[in-house]
Amino acid sequence: TRRMYTISFAPEVVGFILQNRKLTRYRYGTKYDYLQVGDEVAIQNAATKELVARATIKRKTRTTFGELPVKAETHESYKDKEHQRQVLSGYYAYIGRPLEDDDLFLVFDFELVGTLSSAS
């Protein structure tokens, strides 16, 4: 069997994930580049470290922050590009600067496989 990987998400994003059957996530940089289409991942709440759901990767693409859509059916929408930059820069505060248009992002489409027993 394939190894199950874990991806951590901010608590507000975990709620969004649990409400959707198919969803898109943006990831700064190449930290998760090892993930491939077909891999199953455990969704972890970054605040509590609780594993809350399982999902399968349906699609993986590379893009830049400048090319990320501001409005997407399966991702949170933003008022405009600067609002998106503000929100996502908050998630990636550890880089020590606001996101720039040429920063690399991985875009994953997930399909929720199921919630894990401890998730409410």
Beta strands, then each sheet from edge to edge (+ up, - down):
strand 1: 5-9
strand 2: 22-28
strand 3: 40-45
strand 4: 51-64
strand 5: 104-115
sheet 1: 1+ 3+ 4- 5+ 2-
end
